[in-house]
Amino acid sequence: MIDVQRLRVVIRGVVQGVGFRPFVYKLAHSLGLKGWVINSSQGVFIEVEGEKELLNSFLVRVEKDKPIHAYIQSLESSFLDVVGFESFEIRKSEDKGEKTALILPDIATCPECLKEVFDPNNRRYLYPFTNCTLCGPRYTIIKSLPYDRPNTSMHQFPMCPDCLKEYEDPNDRRFHAQPNACPVCGPHIFTCKSDGTIITKHQEAIQTVSDSLLQGKIVAVKGIGGFHLMVDAGNSNAVFELRTRKRRNEKPFAIMMSSLEAIKAECEVDALEERLLQSSESPVVLLNRRTGIDSSGLVEEIAPRNPTVGIMLPYTPLHHILMKTVKIPMVATSGNLSDEPICIDNEEALKRLGTIADVFLLHNRPIIRHVDDSLVRMMAGREMVIRRARGYAPLPITVPKKRKAALAVGAHQKNTIAFQIGNNVILSQHVGDLETEQAYDAFEKSIDSLKMLYEVKPEWVVCDHHPGYLSTKYAQECGLPLKEIQHHHAHIAACMAENQLSGEVLGISWDGTGAGWDDTIWGGEFLVGNEMKMERFTWLRCFRLPGSSQAVKEPRRSALGVLYEVFGADLFEMTDLLPVAAFDTGELKLIKQMMTKEFNSPLTSSAGRLFDAVSSIIGIRQVASFEGQGAMELEFEIGKNRCNDYYSFTQSDQIDWSPMIKEIVEDWSRGIARAVISQKFHNTLVEMIVAVAMTLKIERVLLSGGCFQNRYLTEHAIFRLKEEGFKPYWHQRVPPNDGNIALGQLYACGDT
């Protein structure tokens, strides 16, 4: 007797926007099963009827053969009585109940769509909005769950008969591809001047932009999650003009290049970096520039004094078409003024970027939320996300404990926000530094956007301990029960969450600044405890920051604070020291008063400011045009130098670096090369980490905070810890910088 049963399957995870329903439809038909599949606010629901053996096969293959971009968090199955389905169908989506389905990030153009875009015989030839179930926009077009066309910004573009036929054909690659479109029925591009006057439309617009770029003009290009400002990366005058108009003096620009071969001509690319560049996430990848090449298409001004460059491949049809037309590397930096979020709306862009761009390449598909390009580098043989945005957000970080719906508002710099829903922490895309009215507005919109998308009503909110952060003030004023998590505790908790750890750890939390429980500025912390409770075991010796926040912009101020701890007031007579010589007599007198009277010169244990200080002492950087520039250039100074030597330090209740500073000053005065001093300094910091680990003998050692974006520091620390028998952990898919704070805030809270 044939055993016919009904199988009910509930799948949760990233299963919408990835072609999951078409996959299930085809699988059921191939096995001769009848029933239905449906999208719901919770995920994908399936019911199939057939022989028990075939149902078992269906269950195995749903997980094994799922679409490439799908991620199954849970699969619940049960066998029920037969009801007598007559066929298998995709039913209309439901939006009832709690919204827990996960949204896929925007996905780079797949090879099949790209082939069509450049096929003169294809109806989508040179169409900039070509996509299918395997690629295209997701997060930037969705308004609400479930993920169906009426709930996206594509709802205003009804499909033509040809597109609708593809959409409804189970054997077509565009079967239920929600953004499906073509030149007849879909969005279109056009160029205009800064006053909004239209210049050209459709394919002619690409030629207008190409001509403008080749003439050295600046073009604002509306992409998938916002605007780029683009300019010829081989034109010094054009790049300089972009820096002037954008008010971005020296901070590196990202570059878009047309092919992997073009990138390899400029940069060293290993197999893992090659995979990253060509991945569906398609991030900006930090690569080492080639040395000794005869000619370069990249001018020095794109990343002054920087041996690395951030490069990405085109990731939308629009970018592919444009790059194939211009045939040269392009600066592709965020479409904003410094410290502002990227523009996403046409009118907003014309207003905010009108003084920067000469020409605008626009389109008429609305962008629902801003999403920057992600920035990634290889670290210790793994990828490390430095800025988590397109391609990565809003994929969840799964944590062990389910908790009440909660909101974490993150930090002040490199802000992200997060919601916890069940076991999932939904971490937003990079919001940025909350320095301007526009940035704070973007912060509030990011909260409202995710809250609306998931229809989540947080029962409590968690924020940083720093009372001056705008994110903290938001939390204090939102009317929910509030919990504060100390900044460096949050860093370590984030690293624990990402690495699925609980229980006792030693956490090394090094960054620029964070408010400590003792009202000093922390930043060089050694914490011991678990995710919910951490104690400060020891820290880097404190020093004063004359001018407080001004020291972030002037490494010479951090240097005076450090040298004052070593030499006292005699420092101000030591004019042979470069940080002292960097000030005039009047400035030195004022700074001396600040520090001796302890006025406007707060104490800090900051490792980031210690990097700045050493950079100033050996003459690398006295004044910075962006935060961390001194520390970056200090790392770059190492180059190919290799030594294992390190300076002296002492360990008691604090880690005292003053012997190291004396030896650095002595080395500098004796003419020792900067590369040697820098490497010995980095090695000393690593030995400090190892010394504390050896004292505590806690096996698991975590590295978090902005300082661990430094490749030499992080990789050397990992190597030395492993060499001494410890298990180091560091960040991979979540940034080590303040972009991880919101995640850490939630993981550190426990049950609330």
N, C-alpha and C positions, 0 to 999 in steps of 0.2 A: 504493500500500500504506500502511495506517494505521500510524503509528509510535507504538506503545504502550510506555511505559517506567514504571519505578518511581523515584520521587523520595524521597530521604531528607533530612530537614531537622532540624537540631539548633539550637535557639534558646536562648540564654542571656541573662539580664538579669532585669528585673522582669516576669515572665511567669506568676507564680502568684498567685492571689487577685485577678485582674483580668478574669476571664472569657475567658481566652485559648483554653482548650480548646473551650468552646462556640462561640467565634468561628471556630475552625478547622473544627469540625464543620459549621457552617452554610455556610462558604465551600466546603468540599469537596463538599457536597451540591448547592450551586448550580451547580457546574461539572461535576457528574456523576462525580466522582472517588471511588475506593474505597481503603480503607486504614484507618489508625488514628492516634490522637493519644494521648499519654501524658505525665503529669507524672513527672519523676524528680527525684532530689536535685540534679541538675545543671541542670535547666531543663525545657523542653518538647521532646519527640521526636515527629517526624511521619514517617509513610510513606504516600505516596499513589501510586496507579497510574492511568494514563490516557494520552490522547494528549499527545504532546510539547508541542504548542502550548498545551493547557489547563494542563499542568504549569507551563509558563513563566508563564502568567497567574496561577496559584495563587501562585507564588513572589513575583511582583511585589506582589500584593494582600495577602499576609501582612504585608509591611512597610508598605505604603501605608495599608491599612484597619484596622490593628491596633486593639484596644480603647484607649479614651482614656487610661487610666492605665498602659498597658503601656509598657515601655522595653526595647528590644532592644539589647543590648550586642554580641552577635555572632550571625550567622546563617550556619551552614555547610550547604551543600547538595551532594548528589552524586546522579548518576543510576546506577541499578543494574538488574539483570535483573528481569523481572516474576516474581512468585510466585503471582499469581492471587487477589487479595482479592475477596471476594464482596459486601462492603458497607463502609460507613465507620462506625467505632465509636470511642467514648472508652474506652480500656482502663484497668484498675485501675492506680493509681499504683505506682511502684517507689521503694524507698528504699535501693537499693544504690549503692555507690560514694561518692566524695568529694562532700560537700554544698556545691555552689557556686551553687545557685539563689538569687535575691535576693528578699527579703521586702518586700512593699509596706507602707507605713505605714497607719495607720488613716485612713479616708476619710470626709469629711463626708457626711451624708445627701443623696442625689440628689433632684432635683425629683419624679421619678415616685413614689419611696417616700413622700416628704412629702405628695404628693397623696392617696395611699392612707390615710396616717395620719389625715388630717382629713376623710375621706369616710365619713359615717355608714353608708353602705351597703356598705362594704368590710369584709371579715372581720378586717382589721388596724386597724380604727378605734381610734385612741388607743393603739395597741400600741407601747410604748417601745423594742422591739428589732427593729423593721422594718428590713430591708436587702435588697440584691440583689447581683448580680455587680459592680455599679458603685459600691457604697458599703458602709460599715459597718466593723466591726473587722477588723483583720488582725494587726498586730504584737503587740497586747496579748492576743490569744487563742491564738496559735500556740505549740505546745510543741516541735514538731520538723518537719523537712522529710520528704517533700513536703507542701505545703499541702493537706491533706484533712481532713474533719471529724473522723475518729478521732484526728488529731494536734493537735486544738484543744481549748479548754475547753468547746466545744459538744458534745463527744462524749457528755456525760451527759444530753443532751436529744434522744432519738430523735424523728425527724420523724413527724408524724401523716400519714395518707393524703393529705390535701390538699397539705401541704408537700412530701411525697415526689413527688407527681405533678408539681408545679412543678419540682422538682429534676431530674427525669428527662426533662422535655419540652424538646427542642432549640429550640422556638419560644417558650419562656417566658423572661422576664427573669431568672428565678431558676434557670435551668438551671445546675447545678453551683455554686450559691452556697453555700459551705460553712457560713456562719453562719445559713442560712435557718431561720426559726422563725415561730410565730404564737402567739396567746394560748392555744391548745389544748395545744401541745407545747413551747413555748419558756420561757425564763426569765421571772420575774415580779418586780414591785417590791412593797415594803412599807415602812411607817414604824414606827419604834420610839423609845422613850425611851433615854436614855444607859445605863440598866441592862439594856437588851435587851428590855424588855417591848413586844410588838407592839401598835401602835395601829390601823392600817388596812392593807388590802392592795389591790393592783391599782389601778383608776382612782380609788378613794376615797383612795388614798395621795397622789395629786396634789393633791386638794382639801385634805387635811390640811397638806401642805407649803405650799400657796398661802396658806391661812389663817394659818399660823405666820409666814410671811414678811411678810405684810401687817400682822401684829401687832407687828412689830419683832423677832421672834425670829431666832436664828441656826440655820441648817439645814445639816447635813453631807449632801451629795448624792454618791452613788456613781455615777461616770460610766463612760467607756470605758477610761481608763487610770489611774484613781485617783479620789480624792475632791476635791470643791470644798467650801469653806465659803461659803455664800451668805447674803446679807442685803440688805435694801432699800437701794439706793444713794441714795435720796432721804431717808433717815432718819438725821439726824446722830447721835442717841443710839445707834441700832443699830450704825452704823459705828464709833463710838467704843468701844462695848462689845466689838465684834469685835477691834479693835486691842488693847484691854486684855487680853482673854483669850488672844489669839494671840501677844501680846508683840511686836507689830509697830507701833512708834510712829508712823512717818511714811512709810515706804516705800509707794509707790503700789500701790493695789489694781487688779486687772483687773476690767472691767465686761462683763457680757453684756447685750445689748439685743435686742429681739424682731425688729427689721427694719432694713433699710438706711435707710428713711425716718426712723425714730426716731434713728438714729445721726447722720444729716445735720442733724437739728434741734439737735443738741448740738455737732457737730464739723464742721470743714472736711474735705471728702472729695473728692479729685480722682479722675480716671478709673482711675489705677493702684491707688490705695488701695481704690477700690470693687471692682476685680477681685480684690485680695487678700482682702478681707473675705468675698467670695462664692466663693472658690476651694475646691477639694476639700481643701486643707490647712487652711483655716479657722483661721488663727492669730489671736492677739491682735495687733492692729495699733495702733501708736502714732500718734495723731492729734492735731492742734492743736484745742483747744477754741475754740468760737465766742466772740467777745467782744460785749458789748452786747445779748445776747438778753434778752428780758423776764423769762423764768423758765426755770429749769433743773431737770431731774429728777435731777441729780447734785449732791451736796453737796460742799463744799470739802474735807471730811475724807477723801475717797477718794484725793486726790493733793494734799496741801497745798502751796501756793505753786508749783504745777506747771501750766504752760500746756498741757501735753499730757496725754492720758489713753489708757490701753490698753483697746481695746474689741474684742469678738468677737461674732459672731452665734452663735446656737445651732447645734451641729454634730452632734447625735444626735437621734433622735426624742424621747427623754426630755426633752432640753433644750427642744426646740421645743414640746412639750406643756406643759411647766412655764411657759415664758415666755409662751405664749399665754393661760395661765390667770391669771398674776399681772399681766400687762399693764404692768409698770413695769420700769425698769432694775435689774439686780441686780449687787451685788458677787459675783464668782465667783473667789475666790482659792484657792490651793493648800490642800488639806486637810492641814495639818500645823502644828506649832509652828515658830517661826522656827528656821532652821538644821537642820531635820529633813527627810527626804524625805516625799513625799506618801504617805498610807495607801492600800492597795489591797485589804485584806482586811476583811471585816465585823467580826470579833472584834477585830482590831488597831485598827480605827477607833473602836469603842466604848470601847476602853481608852485610846487616845492622844488622842482628840478629845472624850472624855466631859466634860472640864472647859470645853470651848469651845462645843460645839453644844447647843442645846436639844432639837432633833429630828433624827433620822437618816432619810434616804430611802435604803434599801438595795435591792439585788437579789441574786439567787442565781446569777448567772453569774460564775465565777471570773475574776479578772484575772491573767494570767500574769506580766506585768512592768509596773512603774510607768512612766507616760509623762505628763509635764506638758504643759500648753498651750505651744505655741511662741509666741515674741514676735518681731515683725517691724516694721521701719519703712522708709519710703522714704528712699533716700540717693542723691543725684545721679541721679535718674531711674530707679533700680533698687531692687529690694527688697534689704534687708540683714537677715538673720536675726540676732537678738540672743540668743535662746535657741532651740536646735534640738531639737525634741522631736516632739510629735504632728504628723502630716502630713508630716514631713521625715525623721525617723529610722525605720528604719535604711537609707535609700537610700544607695548607695555613692558614694564619690568615686573616679573612675577615675584611676589614675596610670600614667605611661608604662612603668615597669619592673615586670616580675613579680619577686617576691622570695619567699623562704622564708616560711612561715606565721609571723607575728609578732604580738606583743601590745604595744600602747602604753598606758600607764596614766595619761597626762595630768598635769594640775596638781593643786593643792590646792583652789583655788577654781573654781567653775563647771566642775567636773570632768566630762569625758566620757572614755570609754575607746574603743580602736579595735583592730580586727584587720585585718591585711592578708592577703588570700587571692588569690593571683595578681596581677592588675592592680587589684583592688578593695580599697579601704580601707572597711571597714564601721565607720562612726562611730556610737557608741551615742547614745541619747537623753541629754539633760541629766541628770546625776546630782546635781550641786549642790556646795556647799562641804563639805569633809570635816572638819567641826568637831565632830561628835557621834558617839556610838557607832552611832546609827541611820543616820547618813549614810555612815559607813564600811561598815556592813553592806550598805547599798544599793549601794555601790561594788563590793564583792566579789560580790554577787548579779548585778550587771550583767555582770561578767566571766564568771561561771559560766554565765549565761543565754545569752550569745552563743556561748560556747565549746560549750555543749551543742547549741544550735540548729544550728550549722554543723558540729558534730563536728570542730572545728579543734583541732589540737595544736600550739601555738606552739613554735617551735624556739629563739626568743630573745625577750627583753623589753627595751623601751626606756622610760626614765623621765626626769624632770627632774633637773637638776644639784643642786637644793636638797636637802640631806641631811635636813631636818626635815619634808619633805612626807610624809604618810602613804602617798601613792601611791608615792613613792620607796622607802619602807621595805618596802612590799608587794613591789615589784620585786626588791629586794635579798634578800628571804626566799623567793621563789617557786622557787628552784633552777634557773633558766634562765640561759644566757649573757646578760649585761647590758651595755647601752650607755646612756650618759647624753647627753642633748642639752640644751645651754644654753637656757633659757627663751625668750629673745628671738630666738635662732636658729630655734627651733621656730615662733614666731609668723610669721616671714617665710617659712619653708618651707611653712607651711600656706597662706599667701596664694599662693605659687607653685603649690602642688598644685592649689588650687581654680581658678586661672587657667591651668592647663596650661602652666606656664613651666619652663624649665631654662636654665642658663647664668647669666652675670653679671647681677646686679641691685644696685640700691641699696635697702636695706630700712630703713624708718623704723619702729622698734618701740617704741611708747610705751604704758606702762601704769602700774599702781600699784607693784608690786614683782616682782622676780625675782632669783634668786641669780646673780651674775656670776662669771666665771672668776677674778677677782681678789679674791673673798670680800667684795666690797661689794654693796650692793643696787642693781641696775640698774633702769632703767625709762624712760630717755630716750635710746635708742640709735640710732645711724646705722651700719648694718652693710653691708659690701660682700662679695660673693662669690656662690657658687651654692648650690643646695639642700643640698649635702653639706658645704660648708666656707664659713664666713663669718668675717670679721675685723671687729673693732670699729674703724671708721674715726674716729669722734668721738662725743661724747656731751654731754648737757646738764651744765653745771657741777654738781658734787656739793655737797650740804649735809647737815648732821646732822639726824637724827630723834630728838629727846629723848623718851625713853620707848619707843623702838623701835616695836613694833606698836601701842602706845597712840596713836601719831600718826595711824594710820588712822582712828580714831574721833574724833580731835580735830584739825581743821584748824589750830587755833591753835598747836599744837606744830610742825607743818610750817612755819607762818609764822615762828615764832621761829628755827627752823633756817635758813631762808632769810635772814631779817633779820640774823642773827648773822654770816653770810658777808659782808654788806654793811657793817654798822656795828660789828662786833666786840662786846666786852663792854659798850660804851656803850649798847647796845640796852636793857639792863635798867633803865636810868634814863629811858628815853624813854616815859614813861607816857601820852603823848598818842597813842601807837600802839595801835590796838584790840586786837591780839593780846597785847600786854603788859598792857593794862588788863584782859584777860579772866582773868588769874591773880591770886591774892592774893600777898602778900609772901613767905610761906613757900614757896609753890609756885615762884615765880620764883627764889628762892635755890637751891632744889634743882635746877631745870633749868639754872641757870647753872653749877652744879658739874658736872652731867652733861656739858655741852658743853665746858667748859674742861678738864676731866679726861678727856674722850673716853670716858665711862662710860655704858653703856646708851643710847648715841646714835649708832647706826651711820651711816656715810656712804651717801648714795643719789644717784642721777642721775634719780630718778623724775619723769617728766612729770606723772603723776597727783597726786603730792604737791605739785608746783609749782602745779597748779590749786588744790588745797586751800589752799595758802599765800596765793595772791592772793585767794581767796574770803574768807579770814579778815582780810587786811589792809584790805579795803574794806568790812568789816562785814556780809558776807552770811551766813557760817556759821562759828561758833567750835567747836561740838561737833556731830558728826553722829550720826544715829540709824541710818544704814546707810552702807556704803562707797560713796564717790563722790558723796554728797549735796552736798558743797560744790562739787564740779566741775560737777554737773548744774545747780545753782542759779546758778552763775557763767555758764553758757551761757544759761540762761533770761533772765538779766538783760539780755542784748543786745536782746531783744524785736524791735521793728521799726526800731531804730536802724541806720543805715547810714553807715559811713565807711571810708575806705581807709588811714587813718593807722596807724602802728605805732610802737612804742618802739625805743630803741637797744639793740644787743647787739654783742658782738665775737666774732670767730671765729679761733681759733688751734688748739691741740691739743684744746680743748674749746669748746663754745658757751657763752659767758659771758653770763648773763642779768642780772648785777648792775646794769648801766646801766638796764635795763628796770625793775627793782624800785625803784631810786632815783626814777625818773620816775613810777612808779605812786604811791609814797608822796607825792611832790610834788603830783601831780594830786589825790589824795585830800584832802590838806591844803588845797588851793585850792578845794575844793568841786565839782570836776568830777564830773558824773553817773556813777553806777556803770555805766550802760549803755555810755557812751563808753569808760570804763576797760576794761571787760570786752571790748568789741569790739577795742580797740587791743591788748590782751593776746593775744587769739586771732590777730589779724593778725600780731603779732610772731612767734608760734610758726610760722605758715605761712611767713613770710619766712626764718626759720631753716632750714626744710626746703628752700626754694628756693635759699638761699645754698649749702648743702652740695651740692645737685644741680648747681648751676652750677660749683662747684669740681671735682667729679668728672667731670661730663659723661657720666654713664651714663644712657642713654635711659630705661630701665625703672626706675620708682620705685614701690616697694610700701609701702602703708600698713597696718599691723597693730598689734594691741594694743587694750586696753580704751578708751584715749583716743579711738580713732577710731569709737566709738559716738556721739561728739559730732558732731551734724549740721553745725553751722556750721564747725567745724574741718576736718572731712573734705571738705565740698563746696568750701570756700574753697581748701584745699590742692590739690584736683583742678583747680580752675579756674586757679590760679596756675601749677601745673606745666605744664598744657596751654598756657597763654599763653606760657611760656618754651620750648616745643618739646619737652617731655618726655612720656613715656607713663606716666601713673599707673595703678596697679592697686590695687583694694581688694576687700573681701569682699562676697559676695552670699549664697550658700546655706550658708555656714559662718560662725559668729560671729567678729568681730574680737577678742573677749575670750578668756579662757583656755579657753573651750569649743572652741577650735581647736587646742590644744596637742597632743593625742594624734595628730591628723592630721599636724601638722608634725613630730612626733617620728619618725613612720614615714618620711615623705618625706625627712627629713634624713639618714637612716641609710645610704643607699646599699645596695650588696650586702653582705649579712652571712651 
